[in-house]
Amino acid sequence: MSRGNRADITPLVEIMAQLRDPDTGCPWDIKQDFASIAPYTIEEAYEVADAIQRHDMPDLRDELGDLLLQVVYHSRMAEEAGQFTLSDVVSSICDKMIRRHPHVFGPDGASSPGWEELKAAERANNGNHQVKDAPQSALAGVALALPALLRAEKLQKRAARTGFDWPDTDGVYAKIDEELAEVKAAMTIADQAEEIGDLLFAVVNLARHLKIDAEQALRAANNKFQHRFHAMEIKCDMENIDFTSLSLNEMELLWQYAKSQQS
């Protein structure tokens, strides 16, 4: 098979078609379906975000290729099922981008409505044929598969546009205190899990009010913890100390050391 112009997506489409060929394709690729491939799609999107955060452009190039493969994969399965093709996917996004940028692609002098307002209008139109006479929720369309922190933020933003929001952070801080007290008061594991969920939701709300990306903030905290913990392990290794044999107080001293070295 000729690879042709590497900027042309056709070779990738042909490779996927060959992998999915029921007679001569790859057994693993042939048996996959939308549900089995979906986790890989999510994973590849996260790896793109990771490469961006690390400012690793060569890795970003490769990860974008992996993510593109996911689009081709799903499109191929849909084509096999007679649902849609990759061309349909491309046409759909082209139409959407033109529709959402009337000030660029429309007649001269066309206004530039807000992105969210345009999406809201599209959601309303899409909902007209779903349930007759049913009101369209302001929260409709926030994907269930989003990371929980990100979905909480999107739900809160949608609700805020209806006026359902604290006017300032005072109410949010009070809500966090309230939810923390309810966590402490919960008696069963089920109740504790529910109350911790409410507490996390309230913390995301605070991040939103402070213009902080909660998902990014937690990702940074995860990385910081990982680096400091590894510094503790390195310190023990250099001094021939078994890390797991240390007391909690000794570990705390090591943690403060690692913190001072990376601050």
N, C-alpha and C positions, 0 to 999 in steps of 0.2 A: 504493500500500500504506500503510495506517495504521500509524504507529509505536506507537500506544497508550501504555501505561504504560512509561516507560523502564526501570523496574525489572523488567519482564517480559521474559524471554529469548525469548519467542515471535517477536517481530519479527526478531531476529537469526537464528533458525532458518529463518524464511521467506525472509530475504534469501539465506542460504546455499543453500536449496533452489532459489531462482530462478537463482542464479549457476551451479548445477550442472545446470540443466535442459538436456538434450541438444539441444533444438531452439532455445531462445531465450536460453540462458545465455551466460556469458563463455567464450570458447574456451580461455583459459589455465586457468581454474578447472575446466573440464570434463575436461581431459586429465590433471589431477593425480591421484596415488594416495598411499597411505600413506607409501611410501618417499620420494617427492618432497617431501611436506609435512613429514616428520619433522624435517629440518634447521631449518625455520622455527619449529617448535614449541620446539626447543631454544634457538634464538636469542631467541625471545620470553621464555622463562623467564629467560635471562641478562639481558635488558633490564629485566625486573621487579626482579631482584636489584640491578642497577646503579642504578635509580631509588631503591630503598630505601637503598642506601649513600650516595647523594647527598642523601638527605632531601628529595627533590623530589616532593611529594605530587601536584601536578597531573600530572606525568609518570607517576607510579606509577598514577594512575587510568587514564590512556590505555594504559599498558603492560599493565595487568591486563585491559583490554578486548581488546587484541591477543591475549593468552594465552587468554582465554575463546573468542575466535574460533577458535583452534586446536582446542579441545575440540569445538566445534560442527562444525568442518570434518571432523575425523576421524569423529565420530559420524554425520554425513551420509553419508560414504563407506561406513561400515559398514552403515548402513540400506539404502543402495542395493544392497549385496551380500547383504542378508538375514541379517546377522550379529547386530547389536544396534542399538538406537536411543539417542538422547540420554536419553530417560526411563530406559532400562536403566542408563545410566551414573550418573545421579543416584540411582536406587534402590540401586545397588550401593554407592556411597560412603555413603549414609545408613545402610544396613544395617551396613556396616563400622564406622562411627563409633559406632553404638549398641552393637554387639558388643564394641568395644574400651573402652567406658566403662560397665561394669556397675554401678559405684558411683554413676553418675548416672542411668542409664536402667533399671537393674534394680530388684529389690525392695529395700525399706529394709534397710539393714545389709549390702548386698552388698559384698564386698571389692573392692579396687582393685589387681588384678595389674599388674605392670609392663608398659609398652607393648611392650618388646622380647620379653618372654615370651609375650604374646598373639600377636605377629606370628610368633614361632617356632612356636607351636602351629598357626597357620593355614598356615604353610609345610609343616608336617608333614602336615596334613590334605590339602593340595593335592597333595602328593607321593605320597599313597597310590595314586592312580589313574594315575600316570605310568609307573613301571617296577615291576612286581610284584616284591616281596621285595628291592628295592634299597634300601640305607640312604640316608637323606636327609642330604646334606652340611650341615654347620653353616654353610657359605658359600653355600648355595643362595639364589637370589633377589636377589643383589647385581647390579644392572643393569649390563650391559656398556657401555651408552651413557653412563654417568656420567662426569664429568670424571675424569681419571686420578688426581689427588691425592685427590679425594673418594672414589673407589672403593677406593683403597689403604687409606684410613682405615677405611672400612666393613668391608673384608675383615679388617683387623687387629683391629677391635673384635669381630667375630664369632669370630675365632680365639681372642682373649683370654678370651672367655666359656667356652671349653673348658679353659682353663688354659694354653694355648700362648702364653706371653707372658713378657717379661723382668720380673723382680720390681721392678726400679728402672731409673733412667736409665743406670747404669754400663754395663750390658750393651749398651744402645742406642748409647752413645757409642763403645764398643769396636767395635760392628758397623759404624758409620759409618766409623771409621778403617780397618777391614778392607776395606770396599767401595771406599773411595777409593784404597787401595793397589792393589786389583785393577784399577781404572780405569787407573791409571798403568802397570800391568804389561801390560795388554791390547795385543796386537800388531796386530790387524786391526780394521777399522771395525765389522764385525759384533760382534766381542767387546767393543769399546769401548761400542757401543750397549747391549749386554746389561748390562755392568757399570754403566753410568750409570743404567740403569733400576733396578738393584739398589740403587745409592746413593740415588736419589730415594726409593725405597720405604723405605729405612732412615731417611731424614730425616723422612718423613711419620710414621714410627713414633716418632721423637723428639718431634715436635710433639704427637702424641697423648698421650704420657706427660707432657708439660708442659702438657696441657690447652689447647693452641693449635690453632685451626682452620687447617690447612695451606693450604687453598684460599684462605681469607681473607688469610692472611699473605702468600702469593705475589701475590694481587691488589693488596694494599697496596704491596708492593715494586715491582710493575709501575707503579703510579700514581706512586710516588715517583721512579722512574727517568725516567718520561715528563716529569714536572714539572721535574726538574733538568736534563734534556737540553734541554728547551725554553728554560729560563732561560739556558743556554749560548748557544743560537741568538739569543736576544733581545739578549744582551750583545754578541755579534759584530755584529749588525745595527745597534745603537746606535753602535758604533765603526767602522762601515763595513769590517768585516773579513770576508773570505771564510772561513767556518768550515771548509770542506773543505781549505783550503790550510794549515791549522795542523798542526804536528807533533804527535805523540802526547803529548810532554811539555807542549806548550802547551795541548792539550786537557785534560790532567790538571789543570793550573792553573785552567782555566776550570771544570772539574768541582768542584774544591775551593771555588771562589768561589760556585758555585750552591748547593753543599751548605751553606756558611756562611750564605747568605741565607735558606735555607728551614729551617734547624735551629731 
